[in-house]
């Protein structure tokens, strides 16, 4: 695991499930020429590995051990576990729900912290998640909190899952998102919230390109990059 670069700037993008932070963060990183960290994928990978290794979702220490030794790599937008491309497998609703459940455990979060810090490399890092600004990179010079209404987020997730061949119902997705919001916002460890210095963007009435452009402009205005 590489050592992080203390001088590399970090742009954090936090937000609730299905707020579009992953698509925005990945695109912004590409335009800035920076590295990208999908922290949510790490928790989904732990959940997927737990299912495959028959580790119970309430076994905090067993899950933490999986987190520390997770054989993961990110290559060209794909996620690999060992040498298997699991990019689609970790997006399954059951895996996402399991990831949300285990994310409340401190040992797991601590087990993944060093892995997340290692992504901080020159020329910079765009990191998305739920506690990037509050816990993982609290000194980040630019913090964004991306949100949208529950209804809009449910519709976006529904379209994503249908396009990937998953069977689901929009009403079930909305209820699931509401439950996950409550779990994420009310957990004792690293609850989902915007920092006082976060730039809050409500994307309910914005398309993806508009959100990306808004974040890139914030990076330019903050002096992190020249015009792109």
C-alpha positions in Angstrom: 0.0 0.0 0.0 1.6 3.3 -1.1 2.4 6.1 1.4 0.3 9.2 1.1 1.6 12.6 0.1 1.0 15.2 2.9 1.2 18.0 0.4 -1.3 16.7 -2.1 -4.6 18.7 -2.0 -7.9 16.8 -1.4 -11.4 17.7 -2.6 -14.0 15.8 -0.6 -17.5 15.1 -1.9 -19.9 13.7 0.7 -23.6 13.1 0.6 -26.4 10.5 1.2 -26.9 7.4 -0.9 -27.8 8.0 -4.6 -27.0 11.7 -4.4 -24.8 11.3 -7.5 -21.6 11.9 -5.6 -19.8 9.0 -7.2 -20.5 10.0 -10.8 -19.6 13.6 -10.0 -16.4 12.8 -8.1 -15.1 10.5 -10.7 -15.8 13.0 -13.5 -14.3 15.9 -11.6 -11.2 13.8 -10.8 -10.8 13.0 -14.5 -11.1 16.7 -15.6 -8.7 17.9 -12.9 -6.3 15.0 -13.7 -6.4 13.9 -10.1 -6.7 10.6 -8.4 -10.2 9.3 -7.3 -11.3 7.5 -4.2 -14.7 5.8 -4.0 -14.8 5.1 -0.3 -18.2 3.5 -0.5 -16.8 0.8 -2.7 -14.4 -0.2 0.1 -17.3 -0.8 2.5 -19.2 -2.7 -0.3 -16.1 -4.8 -0.9 -15.9 -5.7 2.8 -19.6 -6.7 2.7 -19.1 -8.8 -0.4 -16.0 -10.5 1.0 -17.9 -11.2 4.3 -20.6 -13.0 2.4 -18.1 -15.0 0.4 -16.1 -15.9 3.5 -19.1 -16.6 5.7 -18.3 -13.8 8.2 -21.5 -12.6 10.0 -22.4 -8.9 9.6 -22.4 -8.5 13.4 -18.8 -9.9 13.8 -17.0 -6.6 14.2 -13.5 -8.0 14.6 -13.9 -10.5 11.8 -15.1 -7.8 9.5 -12.3 -5.5 10.6 -9.8 -8.2 9.7 -11.3 -8.5 6.3 -11.1 -4.7 5.9 -7.4 -4.6 6.8 -6.4 -7.4 4.5 -8.8 -6.7 1.6 -7.1 -7.6 -1.7 -8.6 -4.7 -3.7 -7.4 -2.7 -6.6 -9.0 0.1 -8.7 -8.1 0.2 -12.4 -9.7 2.4 -15.1 -13.0 2.7 -13.4 -13.2 -1.0 -12.5 -13.0 -2.5 -9.0 -11.1 -5.8 -8.5 -11.2 -8.2 -5.6 -8.2 -10.4 -5.9 -8.1 -10.5 -9.8 -11.9 -10.6 -10.2 -13.8 -7.6 -11.6 -16.6 -7.1 -9.0 -17.6 -3.6 -10.2 -21.2 -4.8 -10.8 -21.4 -7.3 -7.9 -20.8 -4.6 -5.3 -23.6 -2.5 -6.7 -26.2 -5.1 -6.0 -28.8 -3.8 -3.5 -28.1 -6.6 -1.0 -24.4 -5.7 -0.9 -25.1 -2.0 -0.6 -27.5 -2.6 2.3 -25.0 -4.8 4.0 -22.3 -2.2 3.5 -24.5 0.4 5.2 -25.1 -1.9 8.2 -21.4 -2.7 8.8 -20.3 1.0 8.3 -21.5 1.8 11.8 -18.7 -0.4 13.4 -15.6 1.5 14.5 -13.2 -1.4 14.0 -14.1 -1.6 10.3 -13.8 2.2 9.8 -10.4 2.1 11.5 -9.3 -0.8 9.4 -10.1 1.1 6.2 -8.7 4.5 7.3 -5.1 3.8 6.3 -6.3 2.5 2.9 -8.2 5.7 2.3 -5.3 7.9 3.3 -3.0 6.1 0.9 -5.0 7.5 -2.0 -3.8 11.0 -1.2 -1.2 11.4 -3.9 0.0 14.2 -6.1 -1.3 16.1 -8.0 -4.4 15.7 -5.9 -7.3 13.5 -4.8 -11.1 13.7 -5.2 -12.7 11.5 -2.5 -16.3 10.7 -2.2 -18.2 9.1 0.7 -20.1 10.0 3.8 -17.3 11.1 6.2 -14.6 12.2 3.9 -14.7 15.8 5.1 -15.6 15.1 8.7 -13.3 12.2 9.6 -11.0 10.9 6.8 -9.7 14.2 5.3 -10.9 16.9 7.8 -8.1 19.3 6.6 -9.2 19.1 3.0 -9.0 22.6 1.4 -12.3 22.1 -0.5 -15.3 20.3 0.8 -18.5 19.7 -1.0 -21.8 18.2 0.3 -24.0 16.9 -2.4 -27.7 16.3 -1.8 -31.0 15.8 -3.6 -34.6 15.0 -2.5 -35.4 11.4 -1.6 -37.8 11.1 -4.6 -35.1 12.2 -7.0 -32.5 10.0 -5.6 -34.8 7.0 -5.7 -35.6 7.6 -9.4 -31.9 7.9 -10.2 -31.0 4.7 -8.4 -34.0 2.9 -10.1 -32.7 3.9 -13.5 -29.2 2.8 -12.7 -30.3 -0.6 -11.4 -32.7 -1.3 -14.3 -29.9 -0.4 -16.8 -27.6 -2.9 -15.1 -30.2 -5.6 -15.3 -31.3 -5.6 -11.7 -35.0 -6.1 -10.8 -36.4 -3.6 -8.4 -39.4 -1.4 -7.5 -39.3 2.3 -7.2 -41.4 2.4 -4.0 -39.1 -0.2 -2.4 -36.0 1.9 -3.3 -37.5 5.0 -1.8 -38.2 3.3 1.5 -34.8 1.7 1.4 -33.1 5.1 0.8 -35.1 6.7 3.7 -34.0 3.9 6.0 -30.4 4.3 5.0 -30.5 8.0 5.4 -31.7 7.6 9.0 -29.1 5.0 9.7 -26.3 7.1 8.2 -27.3 10.3 9.9 -27.9 8.8 13.4 -25.0 6.4 13.8 -22.7 7.2 16.7 -19.5 6.7 14.6 -18.9 9.3 11.8 -22.6 10.2 11.2 -23.5 11.7 7.8 -23.5 15.5 8.0 -22.1 18.6 6.2 -19.2 20.4 7.8 -19.6 24.1 8.6 -17.1 24.9 5.8 -18.7 22.6 3.2 -20.2 23.9 0.0 -23.7 22.5 -0.2 -25.1 21.6 -3.6 -28.7 20.4 -4.0 -28.8 18.6 -7.3 -32.5 17.8 -7.3 -33.1 20.2 -10.3 -29.6 19.9 -11.9 -28.3 17.5 -14.5 -25.0 15.7 -14.0 -23.0 18.0 -16.2 -24.2 21.1 -14.3 -23.1 19.6 -11.0 -19.7 18.6 -12.3 -19.2 22.1 -13.7 -20.1 23.7 -10.4 -17.6 21.5 -8.5 -14.8 22.2 -11.0 -15.5 25.9 -10.7 -15.2 25.6 -6.9 -11.8 24.0 -7.3 -10.7 26.7 -9.6 -12.0 29.5 -7.4 -10.2 27.9 -4.4 -6.9 28.0 -6.3 -6.4 24.3 -6.3 -6.1 24.1 -10.1 -5.9 26.4 -13.1 -8.8 26.8 -15.5 -9.6 23.4 -17.2 
